[in-house]
Every structure is written in structure tokens, then in C-alpha cells.
């Protein structure tokens, strides 16, 4: 993303008798990327790789400058000072001057934004970049002067990149209007993409007042309160066996050899295929939910904390490390975070985050909380009223009820603002 998310939150409140706190309702406009597959020639690919190298070099220099800072020393140079230093470096070194000034300055701009995000506490501290990992650069400027895009045929378009020329890409959909910047990236599988930054139009709500709860899991990627159970696609069995064989080959190949590089590209292609399938599933699922329901309720999960390694330290080693590593892989393969992120992009103000406590232990029919009611991973049977259903669907029902009470109490989604509140017992007694 080229800009941080703009959102507003709500104070924590408890929904009636359910005792499930509503954590937040995400609203605001988000700058997202419309990505297309690039089709460069060999010469253009070499030029793009050189731009990536310059951007990586400038980024690493900025990281090195900030590594020198210690408490009591003068602060590290900011964006303006680094731009002046870049001008002096370009005048001194011909190989740097041969590159695009836009690419190099935007690398500094990206670093300045990364440091701002770090000090705001939303991201980690920017660190070194390595060749082959996160390669890319950004182009900004006036369209028609610094860069341009045009359509060549039904399925082919071209984008003009400084110092490279017109590069073809697959025209899978129309380029958004009002684009002022784009980013070129190369994934570990060697595929090039161009992503145009734009604020998309949100998907309009159906207006039926329908509320759905979404419970995210490992065995079932997303269970809906309607009874639907959705699973993110993964590699097929034959692909998994081939990936397991490929993962053993680098140990028998010499470092830096052509054979080792070929094996790494094959591994990256398989993993890229799995990632593409998961992203496609997330896009289709989030679009379907945004079109069918007015309010979408999800659990407020701390995914980064949940997928933290259990390895521990040498003095205090962790327990069940292999089992925890398998669970972490299952969570990440289900696309939990990306699903909610795309829902917030497509349905701003209609995504409600509910506290996750007791959603899997509470009966959605009678409201009794009983940890023994969940007989297995998939079966929930209430010992009080006898209600039985899939455990994930029951949890999704609890999430829906919490969100439904919050919406009915305020007569609609919070993005429209509070209209009427429920009678307050304290005021009535007074």
C-alpha cells in the first residue's frame, strides 16, 4: 500500500446479556492496489532488475544511517537531507546517475513512511533488504509526463516506465481512474507485476438488514452462521508430494550453483501457486459476503500473537514445538488476516469485530457457556438444551448474535452514527 489506512474506532462495549464485547467497527477509505501481470522482454527484465537493485541499495543505505543512531547522538537524517545526499551521490557515481531519480527518491520516501509507521507502533522497524526477497520499486508523477498507460488490444496493455520504455502487461480489467502512482514488483518465482494505487468504490450493501457471523478456523477456513462452511484451496496431493521432494534437494546442491537456483525457482513457483489460489479464494469470498449481508461480524483475533513460535530459548526450550509449528502453518494457510482486510476494503463500516472469548463454548440456542459441550473439533452438543450442530457454525452463530444486538441497539451500522440508544437503567432509576 502507498498510504496508511484511515480508520476510526469505537470504545469497547458489551452487548447485552451475551457478554461478548464489540471491539471495533472499521470505517474509512483505504488505498489499495490493482495488480496486473507484467510481460517484459529479456532486455526490459534486465532494466527492471537494475531499478530494483538501485531501490534496494538506497533503502539499505538509509537503514545503515539509522543503525548508527544511539541515545545522546544527533538524530539520523530525514527525508529531505537524504534527498540532498542522493543528489550529491548521483553527481559523483556514474552508475547511480544512470538510474532513475524517481525510483531512487521513492525508495527514500518508502523508508521515511516505514519509519513513521514504526514510531506509530503499527509496524516493525524497517530492516535490510536482500536480493530476491521483496524486489520492487515505485513510480510517481504526472501521468503523460513521467509515466503513462495505454491499451493495445483486448487482453494486452502497456505501461511506460522511466529508463525502460513501454512494457506490456495482461489487461485483465480496466485500470482505475485517477491513478497517480504504481509499483513494480517481482516475486520469488520470477514473475513481474504492476500494481496501480487507487481508492476503489466500496460494494453497496444489499439493504436487507442481514447480519452474518464468520468463524475462522483451521479445519474449516470460514464457517458462516448460515451453516455454510468454506475452505481455502491449497496444493493438490501430487503437488504437495512434489514440493516435499523439492525441499530436500537444496541440501544436496552446492550453494550458488545453477542447480540450486533452479530448485529454488521450482519451489517458489509451487508456493506462489498456492498463494495465488488462496488470494483468489479470499477475493471471491469477501465479495460474496459484502454483496449478501449488511453487517459482517468476525472475531477480533491477534493473528501475529497466535502464530508466534513456541521454540523458546536454549535456557527455557518450548514444548510441543512441532505441533505448534503445524498449527501456525494451518492458520496462515487459511488466510484469516487477508479475509478480514479485504472485507474492510470492500464493505467499510459494515465489518464488526467481536471479542473471541467464549464464542466456541457458548450455546447459540440457549446461551449457556459450557466448556464440555464441545465434544470434538467438529461437534458441539449443549448439555443444557440438547442443541447440537457443527462447532464452527455454533461459534459463528454466537458472533452473529453479538453483532446483531449491537446493530439493533443503534438502529443500523455504526458508520451512520448513533440514532437511539437503549434505555439506561441508571437513568431510569434516577
C-alpha positions as CSV (number, residue, x, y, z in Angstrom):
1,X,0.0,0.0,0.0
2,X,1.2,3.5,-0.7
3,X,-0.7,5.2,2.2
4,X,-1.6,4.1,5.6
5,X,-5.2,3.0,6.3
6,X,-7.5,5.8,7.5
7,X,-10.0,4.4,10.1
8,X,-12.0,5.2,13.1
9,X,-12.6,3.0,16.1
10,X,-15.2,2.7,18.8
11,X,-14.9,2.4,22.5
12,X,-15.3,-1.1,23.9
13,X,-18.8,-2.0,24.9
14,X,-20.6,-5.2,26.0
15,X,-23.6,-6.4,24.0
16,X,-26.5,-7.1,26.4
17,X,-26.7,-10.5,28.0
18,X,-24.3,-12.1,25.6
19,X,-21.2,-10.7,27.4
20,X,-19.3,-10.6,24.1
21,X,-17.6,-7.2,23.7
22,X,-17.8,-5.4,20.5
23,X,-14.2,-4.3,19.9
24,X,-14.5,-2.0,16.9
25,X,-16.3,-1.2,13.7
26,X,-13.8,-0.4,10.9
27,X,-14.6,2.6,8.7
28,X,-12.7,4.8,6.3
29,X,-11.2,4.9,2.9
30,X,-8.3,2.6,2.1
31,X,-5.8,2.9,-0.7
32,X,-5.4,-0.5,-2.4
33,X,-3.5,-1.8,-5.4
34,X,-5.0,-3.2,-8.6
35,X,-2.3,-5.7,-9.7
36,X,-1.6,-6.9,-13.2
37,X,0.9,-9.4,-14.6
38,X,3.8,-7.8,-16.5
39,X,5.2,-9.4,-19.7
40,X,8.6,-7.8,-20.1
41,X,11.2,-8.8,-22.7
42,X,14.6,-10.0,-21.7
43,X,16.1,-6.6,-22.1
44,X,13.3,-4.9,-20.2
45,X,13.6,-7.5,-17.5
46,X,17.3,-6.6,-17.1
47,X,16.4,-2.9,-16.8
48,X,13.7,-3.6,-14.3
49,X,16.1,-5.7,-12.2
50,X,18.5,-2.8,-12.3
51,X,15.8,-0.4,-10.9
52,X,15.1,-3.0,-8.2
53,X,18.9,-3.1,-7.3
54,X,19.1,0.7,-7.1
55,X,16.0,0.9,-4.9
56,X,17.4,-1.8,-2.7
57,X,20.8,-0.1,-2.5
58,X,19.2,3.2,-1.5
59,X,17.0,1.5,1.1
60,X,19.9,-0.3,2.7
61,X,21.9,2.9,2.9
62,X,19.0,4.6,4.7
63,X,18.8,1.6,7.1
64,X,22.6,1.8,7.7
65,X,22.3,5.5,8.6
66,X,19.7,4.9,11.2
67,X,21.7,1.9,12.6
68,X,24.4,4.4,13.7
69,X,22.0,6.3,15.9
70,X,22.4,5.8,19.7
71,X,20.7,7.7,22.6
72,X,22.5,11.0,23.0
73,X,23.7,11.2,19.4
74,X,22.4,13.6,16.8
75,X,19.3,12.3,15.1
76,X,19.6,10.4,11.8
77,X,19.0,12.4,8.6
78,X,15.4,12.8,7.5
79,X,13.9,12.5,4.0
80,X,14.9,16.0,2.8
81,X,18.5,15.6,4.0
82,X,18.7,12.1,2.4
83,X,17.5,13.5,-0.9
84,X,20.3,16.1,-0.9
85,X,22.8,13.4,-0.1
86,X,21.3,11.3,-3.0
87,X,21.9,14.3,-5.4
88,X,25.5,14.5,-4.4
89,X,26.0,10.8,-4.8
90,X,24.5,10.8,-8.2
91,X,26.8,13.6,-9.3
92,X,29.8,11.5,-8.0
93,X,28.9,8.0,-9.3
94,X,28.0,7.4,-12.9
95,X,26.4,4.0,-12.3
96,X,24.0,5.6,-9.8
97,X,23.3,8.6,-12.1
98,X,22.4,6.1,-14.9
99,X,19.4,5.0,-12.9
100,X,16.1,6.7,-12.5
101,X,16.0,9.6,-10.0
102,X,12.3,8.8,-9.4
103,X,13.0,5.2,-8.4
104,X,15.7,6.2,-6.0
105,X,13.9,9.1,-4.4
106,X,10.8,6.9,-3.9
107,X,12.9,4.3,-2.1
108,X,13.8,7.1,0.4
109,X,10.1,8.1,0.6
110,X,9.1,4.5,1.3
111,X,11.7,4.3,4.0
112,X,10.5,7.5,5.6
113,X,7.0,6.1,5.6
114,X,8.2,2.8,7.1
115,X,9.9,4.7,9.9
116,X,6.8,6.7,10.6
117,X,4.8,3.5,10.8
118,X,7.4,2.1,13.2
119,X,7.2,5.1,15.5
120,X,3.4,5.0,15.4
121,X,3.6,1.4,16.7
122,X,1.7,-0.1,13.7
123,X,4.7,-1.8,12.0
124,X,8.0,-3.3,12.9
125,X,11.3,-1.4,12.4
126,X,12.5,-1.5,8.7
127,X,15.4,-3.7,8.2
128,X,17.8,-4.8,5.4
129,X,16.6,-5.9,2.0
130,X,18.1,-8.9,0.3
131,X,18.2,-9.6,-3.4
132,X,15.4,-11.9,-4.5
133,X,13.2,-11.0,-1.5
134,X,10.7,-8.2,-1.8
135,X,12.2,-6.8,-5.0
136,X,10.3,-3.8,-6.4
137,X,10.2,-0.1,-6.8
138,X,7.6,2.7,-7.1
139,X,6.9,5.3,-9.7
140,X,5.1,8.6,-9.0
141,X,4.5,11.7,-11.1
142,X,2.1,13.2,-13.6
143,X,0.6,10.8,-16.0
144,X,1.6,11.5,-19.5
145,X,4.8,13.3,-18.4
146,X,6.6,10.9,-16.1
147,X,4.7,7.7,-17.0
148,X,1.7,6.6,-18.9
149,X,-0.5,3.6,-19.6
150,X,-2.4,2.5,-22.7
151,X,-4.4,-0.4,-24.0
152,X,-3.0,-2.2,-27.0
153,X,-5.6,-5.0,-27.6
154,X,-8.4,-6.8,-25.7
155,X,-6.1,-8.6,-23.3
156,X,-2.9,-6.6,-23.6
157,X,-1.9,-3.2,-22.2
158,X,1.3,-1.2,-21.9
159,X,2.8,0.9,-19.2
160,X,5.7,3.4,-19.8
161,X,8.4,3.1,-17.1
162,X,11.2,5.6,-16.9
163,X,14.5,4.3,-18.4
164,X,12.8,1.2,-19.6
165,X,10.1,2.2,-22.1
166,X,6.7,0.6,-22.9
167,X,6.3,-2.7,-21.1
168,X,3.4,-5.0,-21.8
169,X,1.0,-6.4,-19.2
170,X,-2.1,-8.5,-19.2
171,X,-5.2,-6.3,-19.3
172,X,-7.3,-8.4,-17.0
173,X,-9.5,-5.5,-16.0
174,X,-9.7,-1.7,-16.6
175,X,-7.1,0.4,-15.0
176,X,-8.7,2.6,-12.2
177,X,-9.2,6.2,-12.9
178,X,-7.2,8.9,-11.1
179,X,-4.1,6.7,-10.7
180,X,-1.1,8.8,-9.7
181,X,1.5,6.1,-8.9
182,X,2.2,2.4,-9.4
183,X,4.6,-0.2,-8.1
184,X,6.6,-2.8,-10.0
185,X,7.3,-6.0,-8.0
186,X,9.0,-9.3,-8.7
187,X,8.0,-12.4,-6.6
188,X,10.4,-15.2,-5.7
189,X,9.1,-17.2,-8.7
190,X,10.5,-14.6,-11.0
191,X,7.1,-13.2,-12.1
192,X,6.8,-9.4,-12.6
193,X,3.7,-7.4,-11.7
194,X,2.5,-3.8,-11.9
195,X,0.1,-2.5,-9.2
196,X,-1.7,0.8,-9.7
197,X,-2.7,2.7,-6.5
198,X,-6.3,3.8,-6.3
199,X,-9.2,4.1,-3.9
200,X,-11.8,1.6,-5.1
201,X,-15.6,2.2,-4.8
202,X,-17.0,0.1,-1.9
203,X,-19.5,-2.7,-2.7
204,X,-23.0,-1.3,-1.9
205,X,-24.9,-3.0,0.9
206,X,-28.0,-5.1,-0.1
207,X,-30.2,-3.1,2.4
208,X,-31.9,-6.2,3.7
209,X,-30.6,-5.9,7.2
210,X,-29.0,-9.3,7.1
211,X,-26.2,-10.0,9.6
212,X,-23.7,-12.9,9.3
213,X,-21.2,-14.2,11.7
214,X,-17.9,-15.6,10.4
215,X,-15.8,-18.0,12.5
216,X,-12.3,-18.6,11.2
217,X,-10.6,-21.9,11.8
218,X,-8.0,-24.4,10.6
219,X,-10.1,-27.4,9.7
220,X,-12.7,-25.0,8.2
221,X,-11.3,-21.8,7.0
222,X,-14.5,-19.8,7.4
223,X,-17.8,-21.1,8.9
224,X,-20.8,-18.8,8.4
225,X,-23.8,-18.6,10.8
226,X,-26.0,-19.5,7.8
227,X,-24.5,-23.0,8.0
228,X,-22.1,-22.6,5.1
229,X,-18.5,-23.9,5.6
230,X,-15.8,-22.5,3.3
231,X,-12.3,-23.8,2.8
232,X,-9.3,-22.0,1.3
233,X,-7.8,-24.1,-1.5
234,X,-4.3,-25.4,-1.1
235,X,-1.9,-27.6,-3.2
236,X,-3.2,-30.9,-4.5
237,X,-1.8,-34.1,-3.1
238,X,0.5,-34.6,-6.1
239,X,1.8,-31.0,-5.8
240,X,2.4,-31.5,-2.1
241,X,4.5,-34.6,-2.7
242,X,6.5,-32.8,-5.4
243,X,7.1,-29.8,-3.0
244,X,8.3,-32.2,-0.3
245,X,10.8,-33.7,-2.8
246,X,12.0,-30.3,-3.9
247,X,12.5,-29.1,-0.3
248,X,15.1,-32.0,0.2
249,X,17.1,-31.2,-3.0
250,X,18.8,-27.9,-1.9
251,X,20.7,-29.9,0.8
252,X,22.4,-31.9,-2.0
253,X,23.2,-28.8,-4.2
254,X,26.2,-26.5,-3.9
255,X,25.5,-23.0,-2.7
256,X,25.5,-20.5,-5.5
257,X,25.2,-23.3,-8.2
258,X,22.8,-23.2,-11.2
259,X,21.2,-26.4,-10.0
260,X,20.4,-24.9,-6.6
261,X,18.9,-21.8,-8.2
262,X,16.8,-23.9,-10.4
263,X,15.4,-25.9,-7.5
264,X,14.7,-22.7,-5.5
265,X,12.7,-21.3,-8.5
266,X,10.7,-24.5,-8.7
267,X,9.9,-24.3,-5.0
268,X,8.9,-20.7,-5.4
269,X,6.6,-21.5,-8.3
270,X,4.7,-24.1,-6.3
271,X,4.4,-21.9,-3.3
272,X,3.3,-19.0,-5.5
273,X,0.6,-21.2,-7.0
274,X,-0.7,-21.9,-3.5
275,X,-0.6,-18.2,-2.6
276,X,-2.5,-17.3,-5.8
277,X,-5.2,-19.8,-5.1
278,X,-5.6,-18.5,-1.5
279,X,-5.8,-14.9,-2.7
280,X,-8.3,-15.7,-5.3
281,X,-10.5,-17.5,-2.7
282,X,-10.3,-14.5,-0.4
283,X,-11.3,-12.1,-3.1
284,X,-14.3,-14.2,-4.2
285,X,-15.4,-14.9,-0.6
286,X,-15.1,-11.3,0.6
287,X,-17.0,-10.0,-2.5
288,X,-19.8,-12.6,-1.9
289,X,-20.2,-11.7,1.8
290,X,-20.1,-7.9,1.0
291,X,-22.9,-8.3,-1.5
292,X,-25.2,-10.6,0.5
293,X,-25.0,-9.1,4.0
294,X,-25.4,-5.6,5.5
295,X,-23.2,-6.4,8.6
296,X,-20.4,-8.9,8.7
297,X,-19.2,-9.9,12.2
298,X,-15.8,-11.5,12.8
299,X,-13.7,-12.4,15.8
300,X,-11.0,-9.9,16.9
301,X,-8.1,-12.3,16.6
302,X,-4.5,-11.3,17.3
303,X,-3.0,-13.4,14.5
304,X,0.6,-12.3,15.0
305,X,0.5,-13.5,18.6
306,X,-1.3,-16.7,17.7
307,X,1.3,-17.7,15.1
308,X,4.3,-16.9,17.3
309,X,6.8,-19.7,17.5
310,X,6.9,-21.9,20.6
311,X,10.6,-22.7,20.2
312,X,11.6,-20.8,23.2
313,X,15.3,-20.3,24.2
314,X,18.2,-22.6,24.9
315,X,17.8,-22.0,28.6
316,X,14.0,-22.4,28.5
317,X,13.1,-24.5,25.4
318,X,9.5,-24.6,24.4
319,X,7.1,-27.5,24.5
320,X,5.2,-29.2,21.6
321,X,7.2,-27.1,19.1
322,X,6.5,-29.2,16.1
323,X,2.7,-29.3,16.8
324,X,2.7,-25.5,17.3
325,X,4.6,-25.0,14.0
326,X,2.0,-27.1,12.2
327,X,-0.8,-25.1,13.8
328,X,0.9,-21.9,12.7
329,X,1.2,-23.1,9.1
330,X,-2.5,-24.1,9.1
331,X,-3.6,-20.6,10.4
332,X,-1.5,-18.8,7.8
333,X,-2.7,-21.1,5.0
334,X,-6.3,-20.3,5.9
335,X,-5.9,-16.6,5.0
336,X,-7.5,-15.3,8.3
337,X,-6.0,-11.8,8.2
338,X,-6.3,-11.2,4.5
339,X,-10.0,-12.2,4.5
340,X,-10.9,-9.5,7.1
341,X,-8.6,-7.0,5.5
342,X,-10.4,-7.4,2.1
343,X,-13.8,-7.3,3.8
344,X,-12.9,-3.9,5.4
345,X,-11.8,-2.7,1.9
346,X,-15.0,-3.8,0.2
347,X,-17.5,-3.2,3.0
348,X,-16.2,-0.2,5.0
349,X,-18.2,0.5,8.1
350,X,-20.0,-2.8,7.9
351,X,-17.4,-5.1,9.5
352,X,-17.9,-5.6,13.2
353,X,-15.1,-7.2,15.3
354,X,-16.3,-9.2,18.3
355,X,-14.2,-10.3,21.2
356,X,-13.3,-14.0,20.8
357,X,-13.8,-15.1,24.4
358,X,-16.3,-18.0,24.9
359,X,-17.6,-17.9,21.3
360,X,-16.7,-21.6,20.9
361,X,-18.0,-22.7,24.4
362,X,-21.4,-20.8,24.4
363,X,-24.5,-22.4,23.1
364,X,-26.0,-20.2,20.3
365,X,-29.5,-21.6,21.2
366,X,-29.8,-21.1,24.9
367,X,-26.8,-19.0,25.8
368,X,-25.2,-21.5,28.3
369,X,-21.4,-21.4,28.5
370,X,-20.1,-24.9,29.0
371,X,-16.5,-26.0,28.0
372,X,-17.6,-29.6,28.0
373,X,-20.2,-29.0,25.3
374,X,-17.7,-29.2,22.5
375,X,-17.3,-33.0,22.2
376,X,-14.7,-32.8,19.4
377,X,-13.3,-30.3,16.9
378,X,-16.4,-30.5,14.7
379,X,-19.2,-31.5,17.1
380,X,-21.0,-29.1,19.6
381,X,-23.7,-30.6,21.8
382,X,-25.3,-28.5,24.6
383,X,-25.8,-30.5,27.8
384,X,-28.5,-28.0,28.9
385,X,-30.9,-27.8,26.0
386,X,-29.7,-30.6,23.8
387,X,-28.9,-28.4,20.8
388,X,-26.3,-30.0,18.5
389,X,-24.6,-28.7,15.4
390,X,-21.2,-28.1,13.9
391,X,-18.9,-26.4,16.4
392,X,-17.7,-23.8,14.0
393,X,-21.2,-22.9,12.9
394,X,-22.3,-22.6,16.5
395,X,-19.4,-20.2,17.1
396,X,-20.4,-18.2,14.0
397,X,-23.9,-18.0,15.4
398,X,-22.6,-16.5,18.7
399,X,-20.6,-13.9,16.7
400,X,-23.7,-13.1,14.6
401,X,-25.9,-12.6,17.8
402,X,-23.3,-10.3,19.3
403,X,-23.2,-8.1,16.2
404,X,-26.9,-8.3,15.7
405,X,-27.6,-6.9,19.2
406,X,-25.1,-4.1,18.7
407,X,-26.8,-3.1,15.4
408,X,-30.3,-3.3,16.7
409,X,-29.3,-1.2,19.8
410,X,-28.2,1.6,17.5
411,X,-30.7,1.1,14.6
412,X,-28.1,0.3,12.0
413,X,-24.4,0.1,11.3
414,X,-22.4,2.5,13.5
415,X,-20.9,4.2,10.4
416,X,-24.2,6.2,10.1
417,X,-23.8,7.4,13.7
418,X,-25.8,6.5,16.8
419,X,-29.5,7.3,16.4
420,X,-31.3,6.0,19.5
421,X,-29.8,4.2,22.5
422,X,-31.4,1.5,24.6
423,X,-32.9,2.8,27.9
424,X,-30.2,3.2,30.5
425,X,-31.1,1.5,33.9
426,X,-29.2,4.2,35.8
427,X,-31.1,7.0,34.3
428,X,-34.5,5.2,34.8
429,X,-33.8,4.7,38.5
430,X,-32.9,8.3,38.9
